[in-house]
Each structure stands twice: as structure tokens, then as C-alpha cells.
Amino acid sequence: MAPYTFKNGITLKNRMVMSPTTTMSSFYDGHVTNDEIAFYGARSGGLGMIIGEVANVIASGKGFEGELSIANDGDIAGLSELAHAMKRNGTKAVLQIFHAGRKSNDQILRGNQPVSASAIKAAYPADSQTPRELTADEIDDIITAFGDATRRAIAAGFDGVELHGANTYLLQQFFSPNSNQRTDKWGGNRDDRMAFAKAVIASAHTAIDQYADRPFLLGYRISPEEIETPGIRLADTLAFVDMLGDSAVDYVHTSMGSAHRTSLNDKSDHEPIIAKLVAQLAGRKPLIGVGSVETPADADAVLDMGTDLVAMGREMIREPQWMEKVADGDEASIRYQLSPSEMAELKIPRAMQDYLNGAFYSVMHFTTDPEAAADYQNQAAPMEGFEKKM
């Protein structure tokens, strides 16, 4: 598979990317654990790039237990070890950064109420808590925190950061007409609701300009649709992607359970969403396609849709040496199923094993699962922030 060079000069040795894969295995304070280092170290070396699991940029942004932190300078030392493990044999290492917003709760936040653009409870899951509306000063603090997190990622040795604007987290919450009903400069019509994302991109880009002593990537991940009403629809996302195409980001990354998904809301629209995104970007930014990519043929099919790079998540959990085996013509030995008895051997942390056996059980191709794997072609995946079958 051919290399890929970004406009800022960073070259990936191939076009295969490991998408962010939550291990839920950080210490209580967000510091990196040896389990995380071992997990990523086992999967580096063959791929062109690994995008590490999400890290919160500020204490109010923590979304789940076992989550990485990049909110303090004290996090840099551990993150440096993680970056080193991810960069074996020339693999590039990007760290995803975020604020969970209303996708948290007062238990995770140690008694504090979750926050969001507006004081509107998420529909999914059903036990979501009503967030507190952020003040203007708090919004400014969060924007600054994204820049500070980018500085720390540079210091830790990563090759880039990815702003997590998908899966119903805070960046998406500010763009959504469901979760953002503000009347100040951070709310309003569709274009006005892009203001927070634009400010976060600018904050991260400024940090790169100021602190990076080498080419450093800035990516942005999106979820194309919401299923709530009101909510983000494809027309909204295409407008948002148009903005990204003219922004300082170096790439755009989708978040979907299937790379071939069509609209969740308009069943008469049979054009794959990825094809729409490729057309909207029109070559201005590279697009990373993702979703149920398992075989080399699957990867080629996504690239054939016009994406520049293709990412795998679940398959990289099952098969850490996927790229090496493909390069050696050894596809016959690739694990497309996961044996529960091999999870320790595959360096899958214990906390991650538990949730793979839970919410993701139906899509992990467990050798002990008698049912056919679930298909995300026409429904949202668990990581996308929904719990409703389509």
C-alpha cells in the first residue's frame, strides 16, 4: 500500500490507520498505565498511523472512568511513554483530545454536575443527567484548555492531535440544534453554532504554531448525523465539513459503525455518507474512512470510495499484526475472530475485556458467540452516543 504525505510534510508509510480505541485503563487521575502502553505497543510498527484513545483537556471534561488525561503538565511524562510505544518502526502517533460535555455524570465528575452548551438532557442513555449551561468565561477556559492540551501533546512526542468532534461529545454538542439552544455568540443558526469548533481549532492551531518544532498534525473527527429531533442532519454536516475544508485542520475523520452507511434519517437517500463527504471536501483535506473494515478487500473498498486513508478499530483489537501479515501476503493467518482465552495474550487490558464482553459483544466476532455479528450498515454503533436501534 502506497505511502501518504500530508500537506505539512508528514509522511505515513502506508494508508492504514488505527482508529481511537478506548481501553478504559488509565489510573483514577488519568495517568497512563503500563496496560495502555503494552496495548498500543503491541499494535504499532506496521500501520501508518495510530490515533490514541481520547484524553480530556480539563477536569470538567472527563466522560468515563479509566480515561486518559492531558489536562495537566504532570500528565506529560506518562503520555511520552505512550507516544514512544505507538511510534515503533515509524508508525506515526496522534492523540485524540476532547471534552465530554453532557456525556458524563456527577459520579464520574466526583460530585460536580456535567456541563454543556445548554441545560438540555441527552436522550440517550435514558439515565442521562441534565447538564449545567456553561458560562461565557467557562467556554473561554475550555477553548484555552484545548490549546494547552495540544502543547502538552507536542511536548510528549506525539505527531499530532485529533479534536474529537464526534460521538455526541462537547464539540458536537455546540454544533447540534438539540444540545445548543443558546442565544449568545456561541449559539444561533447553523453557521453560528460552528463558532465553538472554530475557536477550538484556532486554539490548537495557535499552540502548534507556537510550540511545535516539527510538522504536527491537527485532525478533526465528526459524526455525520444525530437521530434526535431537532438534531444534526446530513445537510448540516456537509456545511460543517465545508468549513473544515477551509480551516487549519490537516485531515477529517468520520465516526461510523459502517463505512458504507447511508443516511439514518432519510431512508430514500442511498448514496453512502462517505461519498458525500469526499465530494464536499473536494480534495481540500484528506478524509479518513472507517467502519467495519476487517479484510484487505474491505480497506481497498473504502479507499475506492475516494478516501485518502482508512482506519480500523475492532479488527486491530483482534489482530495487532494485521498490517504486517497483509504486507507478507499472509492473510490466511489474520484473526477475524476473537477468542476470550487469547485476550491477555493480545495485551487487551482487563477493563477493556469487560466492555468488549458487554456493549460490544455482538460485533467482536467472539469465537464463543453463536450468533452472527451485528451489522452497522443501517444503525449507529454503541460508541456513537446512541442506544437506539434504527
Salt bridges, closest charged atoms under 4 A:
ASP29 OD2 - HIS31 ND1 3.34
GLU65 OE1 - LYS62 NZ 3.38
GLU65 OE2 - ARG110 NH1 2.94
ASP73 OD1 - ARG151 NH2 3.14
ASP73 OD1 - ARG152 NE 2.78
ASP75 OD1 - HIS31 NE2 3.29
GLU133 OE2 - ARG182 NH1 3.92
GLU138 OE2 - ARG132 NH2 2.98
ASP159 OD1 - LYS87 NZ 3.64
GLU162 OE1 - HIS253 ND1 2.97
ASP184 OD2 - ARG182 NH2 2.77
ASP209 OD2 - HIS205 ND1 3.69
ASP213 OD1 - ARG214 NH1 3.00
ASP236 OD1 - ARG190 NH1 3.26
ASP242 OD1 - ARG284 NH2 2.78
ASP246 OD1 - ARG284 NH1 2.99
ASP269 OD2 - LYS276 NZ 2.87
GLU271 OE1 - LYS276 NZ 3.01
GLU294 OE2 - ARG318 NH2 3.34
GLU294 OE2 - HIS365 NE2 2.60
GLU315 OE1 - ARG318 NE 2.90
GLU319 OE1 - LYS325 NZ 2.91
GLU319 OE1 - ARG335 NH1 3.77
GLU342 OE1 - ARG335 NE 3.36
GLU345 OE2 - ARG335 NH2 3.52
GLU384 OE2 - ARG261 NH2 2.62
